[in-house]
Every structure is written in structure tokens, then in C-alpha cells.
Amino acid sequence: VISLDPNYGHIHSALASEYMLLGLYEDAVREIQADMERHGQMNHELCASAACYLGLNLYDQAIAGSQQAMNCTPHPALSPLRGARDSGGGLTPSPEFLIMDSCERLIVEKVKRPFKIGSFQMIPCYLICVAHWLQGSFNELVGACQKALEIAPDDSLVSFLLGEAYANLEASPEVIESFKEALEKNNKNIRAAVGLLKIYFKKPDYDLALVYGQKALEITPDDPLVNFQVGFTFWKKGLPYVAVPVLEKAVALDKTNVEAIFTLGEVYAEVNDLASAQSAWQKAVELQGDGEWSQAAKSRLVEQSHLIEKAKNRLGRHMTERS
């Protein structure tokens, strides 16, 4: 179509959305720029261009483009499924909607957690916040999140990112407040639950850590890292028998987590299951070779071997004395 008529409709926007879905961000930027040359700057295309820069890890350009987009009025076509009717009588999404949907998908990919935008007007805010987060500019992230929350006070993603900013700035009371707000706004917010688990574990407040650890397990019962963190917390709280099945599940879900395997060996030893402890430590040695946890496991195996040898010697002397 473009070869016949380069100025046909918003074909460049449609192509840009396809390129974005394929991760071809440089090609997408080229098509967006071609469309803006024809039709002028529009909110959805500035957002898409900024998202592409985010995909290319060009964070300053992503922030600058998003700030431009915030000063543009969203295109009137930006409502779900607005467009021409297809041959089956349904509605075909407009190119504008498709390109903003591509922005949303890219943000999800970057933050590694699902979320659903409440408004297309929030996309520039998300892009700015995520760019600051990935760039590690946490002071700027605090300001960007606070500004975004003025627009959407109940936004779970922005609340989570604000908590991440405070966590990296070591402002503990604010971190806790932000993570709790994120969890209140979205009770499936796993990163907020895990964040609170880690914060209370470090204090240490194992009771509160386990409250949020159990919440995290309700959200993702088969997450190996969550199971490991909860099992480790039970152990540190002095509940080794409760910790064992949780740590066993963590190891079953991820058989390569050497730290979890070594820790399980430690807990087995504490509950006097020495055969299982030795098996776990041996597995850690086999998996990691000369790594940190492997060295620790080797030390524990040597200690146990000496203890067993001493026990055998004591038993031998006792039997000799009796005879």
C-alpha cells in the first residue's frame, strides 16, 4: 500500500504497531516519524515513539518523548475497538488503538508483571516512571510517581514503582506505606507482597514477614523463590519443622537453586534428619562445584563426617569396655 500511496491514511501507524509487537523498535520509530511528517504530532504516536526508545534502552529519549506526549491531546479514536466494521460485522480496532496497545504490552514486558491501564492518558506517565526505574534515577522516579498519582490516585503500578524508588533510597517508612498502598489497590500485586516480606525480614520482624509471605504464596503458590523466602523465614523464626515442607517445595520447583538446597540441608540437620541433610549438601556440591554454597556444603559434609566418626569411636570404646 505504501509503495502505491505513501500518504495513504495512517498506514504507517498500523505498521509501527506491528513492528513494536515484533520488537523491531528502530523500524517502528521510522514508521511513526513518517506518519507524523504527514499528519503532525499526535499523543499516541509520541507515546509509541517513546515506548520504542524504552525498548531500545534509550531512557532519556523515552522520557523526553513521553513529556512531549503529555502536552498533546489524546486522539479521539483512542477508545477500545473503535474503527471500521470488518466483513463479519464486528469492529476493527483503529491503528491508534493498536499502537497504544503495543505500548502497554512493552511496559508489561519491561516491569515483568501484568497490569491493565485505566486510561490511555496514563501511558506517558507509565513510560516516564518505568524509564526512571530502569535507569536507576530514583529521586526523579519519586517525583514522576507522585505526579502520576495525582492523575490516577489508585494506580497499582505507579504505587509499586514509588515503593521501589523509596526502597532504593532506603526510606523505610515510605517504602512500607507505598507497598501497602499498592497491595490495597491490587491484592494480587505479588511484588508489593514480596517487598513487604523482605522489608520485615530485614528488620527483623518475622511475624509480619510471614503475614506478607503467606499473602505472596496465596498469589503465586508455585513460585520457587517465594516458597524459599517463606521457608527461610519460618526457619529463622525458630520453626524448622514448619520450614521443611515449604523449603522442600521450593527445591522441587527449582532444582537448580543451590542456596535453597543448602538451606534445606541445614534445616534437616536441625531436626536431626542427618541422612537427608547429607543428601542435600551433596546435591549442592554436585550442582555448583566451587561456588559459595558448594564450599559451605563441603564444610558441612566434612563436619558431619567427623561427628559420625567420633560417634563410631565412642560406640566402639563403649562396646570394648562392656566386653
Residue, then its C-alpha position, 0 to 999 in steps of 0.5 A: v500500500i505504501s509503495l502505491d500511496p505513501n500518504y495513504g491514511h495512517i498506514h504507517s501507524a498500523l505498521a509501527s504497531e506491528y513492528m513494536l509487537l515484533g520488537l523491531y523498535e528502530d523500524a517502528v520509530r521510522e514508521i511513526q516519524a513518517d506518519m507524523e511528517r504527514h499528519g503532525q504530532m499526535n499523543h499516541e504516536l509520541c507515546a509509541s515513539a517513546a515506548c520504542y526508545l524504552g525498548l531500545n534502552l534509550y531512557d532519556q529519549a523515552i522520557a523526553g518523548s513521553q513529556q512531549a506526549m503529555n502536552c498533546t491531546p489524546h486522539p479521539a479514536l483512542s477508545p477500545l475497538r473503535g474503527a471500521r466494521d470488518s466483513g463479519g460485522g464486528l469492529t476493527p480496532s483503529p491503528e491508534f488503538l493498536i499502537m497504544d496497545s503495543c505500548e502497554r504490552l512493552i511496559v508489561e514486558k519491561v516491569k515483568r508483571p501484568f497490569k491493565i491501564g485505566s486510561f490511555q492518558m496514563i501511558p506517558c506517565y507509565l513510560i516516564c516512571v518505568a524509564h526512571w526505574l530502569q535507569g536507576s534515577f530514583n529521586e526523579l522516579v519519586g517525583a514522576c510517581q507522585k505526579a502520576l498519582e495525582i492523575a490516577p490516585d489508585d494506580s497499582l503500578v505507579s504505587f509499586l514503582l514509588g515503593e521501589a524508588y523509596a526502597n532504593l533510597e532506603a526510606s523505610p517508612e515510605v517504602i512500607e506505606s507505598f507497598k501497602e498502598a499498592l497491595e490495597k489497590n491490587n491484592k494480587n500485586i505479588r511484588a508489593a507482597v514480596g517487598l513487604l516480606k523482605i522489608y520485615f525480614k530485614k528488620p527483623d520482624y518475622d511475624l509480619a514477614l510471614v503475614y506478607g509471605q503467606k499473602a505472596l504464596e496465596i498469589t503465586p503458590d508455585d513460585p520457587l523463590v517465594n516458597f524459599q523466602v517463606g521457608f527461610t523465614f519460618w526457619k529463622k523464626g525458630l520453626p524448622y519443622v514448619a520450614v521443611p515442607v515449604l523449603e522442600k517445595a521450593v527445591a522441587l520447583d527449582k532444582t537448580n537453586v543451590e542456596a535453597i538446597f543448602t538451606l534445606g540441608e541445614v534445616y534437616a540437620e536441625v531436626n536431626d534428619l542427618a541422612s537427608a541433610q547429607s543428601a542435600w549438601q551433596k546435591a549442592v556440591e554436585l550442582q555448583g562445584d566451587g561456588e559459595w554454597s558448594q564450599a559451605a556444603k563441603s564444610r558441612l559434609v566434612e563436619q558431619s563426617h567427623l561427628i559420625e566418626k567420633a560417634k563410631n569411636r565412642l560406640g566402639r570404646h563403649m562396646t570394648e569396655r562392656s566386653 
